[in-house]
Amino acid sequence: MTPAVVIIGAGPAGLAAAAALRRRRIDPVILEQGDAVGTSWRHRHQDLSLNTIRWLSNLPGLPIPRRAGRWVARDDYIDYLERFTRHTRLHVRCGVQARRIDPVAGGWQITTNDGHHHSRHVIVATGHDRVPTMPDWPGRAGFQRPIQHVATLRRAADLAGARVLLVGAGNSGVEIAGHLVDAGVQQLWMSVRTSPTILPRHLYGVPLHPLTLALRLLPEPIRDRLTHAVAHHAFGDLRAHGLPTPRQGPFERMRTTGVTIAIDQGFVGHLTAGRLRVVTVVDHLDGHDVVLRDGARLQPDMVLTATGYDPGLADLVGHLDVLDHDGRPHRDAGKHRPTTGLWFIGYQPAIEGSLRRLPIEARRIARAIGNGPKTPIRT
């Protein structure tokens, strides 16, 4: 006999799905390639904290403790994931890397580094930011300075005193830029292709995260105009500092590109005070120089890229026709044959943050599985 449900990934999404299933008396097995739950969180920089308010970031059945503060730090969140796993009595098998999922009679076969696993249902919860993406600039092979993705940076303080070119102005770029200046980099340039919509965490002491939930009730053009008005009220016109008004509203941009808003953690103050400088996009690399599109040459000690992530699902499920052109699950993946019994959680972007959505998605999947056939497959 094999388990009725196998979940791939023991991050917040996988744990939420498992907890929702447990409430329906279904005991899933979670396969985690790392050596503990929350592997991706453990590998991010130490200055990381949630941009979503604590009480809207809980997993089902166990709130994050108040002592963690309004904006939960990375280590506190990792501790919460560990306590959640114990509290919910989840069955996590660490060190098991899922490599491919294939349909078999009555369910699915998961090929892993320790053999094959079978189940009637598979929930993929490996995260939307599994694989950092790096630009392939001309001249990169001969470039004489290190290039590093922000996902592999452990501490902003490690770059104290350095001249840093930060490429990318999405949420992770805006966040790490503030930390880098706080850490004492000698010079910080930020290469911006598309100007972001930046919001403060709070306005007049009131957190803005709950406001993004209320905005969901309005038509998209109104949501975009209101968000722009809040950003302008909080920060003023940033064009003089190199950041023009975004061409797309934040909700439209999220819908069309998957890119969400950036949350300010000191970035705007540093920008307007001249402690970092916005520059145009990188054209090519030349020895020790980074050559920009306008012909300017920079000589940073380090190029740090905040250029996004790929979910890394192609090898796992790419052959099943469930991914879109960006390599993310189709919105209807798991609803129609031949994907019956194959589910995805945590891959849809949301202005209000993914953590609030995870319990909702988990309950929906658990309800569908709980209302279906209960008999596990035999192998």
N, C-alpha and C positions, 0 to 999 in steps of 0.2 A: 504494500500500500504506500502511496506517495501523498505528499500534502496537496490539499485542494488549491492552495495559492502559494506561489513563490514571488517574493518582492525582490527586485534587484536595486540595491542601494539603501544604505542605512543613514541617510541624511534626514533633514526634517520632513521631506516629502514621503520617503519610505516609512519612517516611523509613524507619521500621521495616518497613512493608509493601513498599516498594521494595527494601530490602536482602534481604528474604526471597524476593522474586521473582527477584532477581539470582542468588541461590544456586541457583535452579532454571533458570538460563539464560534467563530472561524479562526483557527490558529495558524497563521501563515509562517513560513520560513523566510527570513531576510538574508540574502546573500550580499556581503559587503567585501569589496576588494581590499580595503584598508584593514588596519589592525584594531580599529575601534570605530564606534559610531561618530558621525560628523567629520569624516576624514577631510573633506574639502575645507571646512572651517578651520581645522587644525593647521592647514597649510597656508592660510592667508596671513597677512601682516598683523603684527601685534596691536597696532593702533585701530584695527577694525572694530566698528560697533554697528548695531542695527540702526537703520534710518527709519524704521517703523517703530511706533511707540510700543512699549512693553505689553500693555494689555490688549493690543491688537496683533500680537505676534505669538500667542500661545498655541501649543498643540492640543489636541482634544483630551480633556479630562485632567490636565495638570497645568495650572497657571505658572508663569515665570514669577519667582518670588519678588516682592516689592524691594527687597534689599539690593536687587540688581539695578535699580534706578530706572529713570524714564527711558533712556536709550541704552540698551544692554550691550556691554562690552563683549568682545569675542570670547574670552576665557569664561566669562559668566554664562554665555550661551552654550558653550561646549559642556560645561558642568550641568546645565539644564537638560541637554539632550541625553547625557548619561543617566541622570536621575529619572527622566521620563522613561527611558528604556527599562530601568529596574522597576519603576512604579507600575508600568503597564505589563510587566513580565513578558517582554517580547523575546522571541527566539531569533538571535542574530548569529550567523555563521561568518566570522571574519576571515580574511585571507582568501576569499573565494571570488575570483574574477570571472564574470559572465562574458563570454566571447561571441556567442551567436544563439539566436532563438529560432527554432524551426517548428512548424506544425507537425503533429503526429496524431495518430488515431486517438480521439477523445481528449486532446489537449495540446500540450507544448513540451518540447524538449529544449532545455537550456544547456548548451555546451560551455563548460567552465574549465579552469586550470586543474581541477581535481575530478574531472569526469562529467558525466551527464546527469542532469536533474530533470524530473518530469512533474508536471502538474496540470490541472485542468485550466487554471488561470495564471497569467504572469502579469505583474504590475511593474512597469519600468519606471524607476525613480532615481535615475543616475544624475540628474541635475542639468539645468540649461547652460551651465558655465563649466562644463567638464574639461574642455580642451582650449587653452589660450590660443588665440590667433595672432600671428605675427605678420607685419607687412613684408613683402618681398621686394625691397627697394633695389633699383639698379646700383651696383657697386658694393652690395652688402658683403660679398665674399672677401673683398680686400679691405674692408673697413677696419681701422686700427683701434677702435674703442669698443667696450662691451655693450651689448644690446640685451636688455632683459625685460620680460613681460612683468607687469605689476603683480600678477598672480604669484610670482615666485619671490617677490620681495618680502623679507621677513620683518624688517624694522626700518622705518623711515630714518631713524637715527644712524643707520649704517651708511647713509649718504651725506652725513653732516660734513660741511666743508667742500663738497663736490659741486662741479658745474653740471647741471642735469638738464637734458632736453626730454620733456615729457610729451609724448605723442598721443593725442586723443583727449577729448573734452566731454566724454560721457560721465555717467555717475561715478565710476571708479576713478576716472582721471581727475574730476573736480575734487573728489574726496582726498585722494592721495596728494594732490597739489598742496592743499592746506597743511597736511601733516609734514610734507617735505620742508616747507618754509618754517614751520614750527620747530623742526628738527635742526635747522641751521644750515641748509645748503647754501653754498656761496652764490650760486646763480641758478635761477630756474626759468627756462623758456618752456612755453606750452604751445605745441603745434596744433592748430585747430582747423579742421576741415569744415565742420558743420557746427554752427553756434548752438549751444544747448539752452534749454529752458532750465533755469536754476531757481529753486525755491528754498527759503529758510526752513529749518526744522520747526520753528515756532515764530509767531508774530505777536508782540505784546505779551509774551509769556504763554500764549495759547498754542498748543501743538497743531500743526496743519495737517498731519496725517489723517485724522478723522474727517477733515473737510473734503479730502479726495474721495471718501466714500459717499458723502452727500452729493458730490458733483456727478456721480454715476447716474443719477436720476434725470439729468438734463441732456438735451441734444448736444452732440459733439462740438459744433461751432460755438455754442454758449459756454461750454466747459473750457474750451481753448481760450476764449476771450477773458473769462474770469481768472483763469490761471495766469495769463499774461498780465492782467491788471495787478494781481497779488505780487508777482515777481517784480514788476516795475515799481510798485509802492514800497517794497522791501529794499530794493537795491538801486532804483533809479535807472537812468540810461547808461549802459555800459559800452556804448559804441566808441566813446573816446578812449576806452581802455582796450580796444581790439575785439570786442565781442558784439557784433551787430545783433539786431533783433532777429530771432529765429524765423525762418521762412514758413515753417510749419508750426502749428500749435502742438502742444505736447501730446494731446490725446490722438490727434491725427497722425503724428509721427510714430507713436507707439503702435497704432493700428497698421500702418503701412510698412514700418521697418522693424518693429519690435524693440526700439530704443525708448527707454523711459526717461523721466525727468532726472536732473541732477540735484542732489541735496547739499546745500552749503554747510560746511563745517569749518569756516574760516577762510575759504577760498576768496570770496568776493572782497573781504576786507584787505587781504594781502594784495589782490589785484589792484584795487583802487589806491592803495598806499605805495604802489610801485615795487613791491617786493617780489613780483614775478612779472614776466612779460609774455604777451600773446604774440605768436609769430604765425606765418602762413604754413602751408603743408610742405612736407619733405618731397623734394624732387628726386634726388639721388644722393648716394654716399660716395665720398672721394677721399680715400686715405684716412686722415684724421678729421676731415671736414664733413659736416652735414650741409648739403646745398639745398636751399629752399626754392620754392617755385619762383619767387621774385628775384632770385640770383644771390641773395644774402648767404653768407657762409658762417656757420657756427662751429665752434670747437669744444663740444661738451666732453666731460670725463666719462659720461654714461648716457646712453639713450634708454629711456624707460618707456615702454609702450603700454598704453591703456586702450588697446584696440579691439577689445571684445573677446568673445568666446564662441566656440562651436560646441553643440551638445555631444558630439562624438558618438552618434548613434548609427552611423553608416554600417560598420562591421556587424553590429548587434542585430539590427532589424532592417537595414537598407534594402535587402532582397525581398521584403514583404510588401512593398509599395504602400508604406504608411507614413513616409516622410515627404515634406514639401521641398521646394527648391533651396531653402536655407538649411536643410537637414534637420528640421524640427518636425515633430508629429503633426499630421493633419488634425484639424479641429475635430474631425469625425473619426479619427483613428480609434479603433476599439468598438465602434458602434455597428459596423457592417461586416459581413463575410468578405474575405477570408480571415478577418482579424478578430472574430468572436473569441473572447477570453483573453485578449491581449489589451492591456490598459496602460495609459501613460498619466503621470501626475507630476505637476510642477513645471510644465514647459510653456505655459501661456503667460506672456508678460502682462503686468498690471500696474497702473499708476500707483495704486494703493499698496503695492508690494505683494510678493508672492506668499509670504508667511500667513497673511490673513486668509488667503484663498485656499491654502492647503487643507485645512479641516473641511471646507466645503466640498472640494474635489474628492477628498478621502471618503466622506459620507456618501457621496453620489456613487462612487465605485463600489463601496461596501454594500450599499443597498442593492445595486444591480447584481452583484455576485451572490448576495444572500438570498435573493429572490429566484436565482437560477438553480440548476441541478446541484445537489450537494455531494453526490457520490464521487470520490476521487478516482482517478484513472489507475489502472494496473499496468505495471511494466514488467 
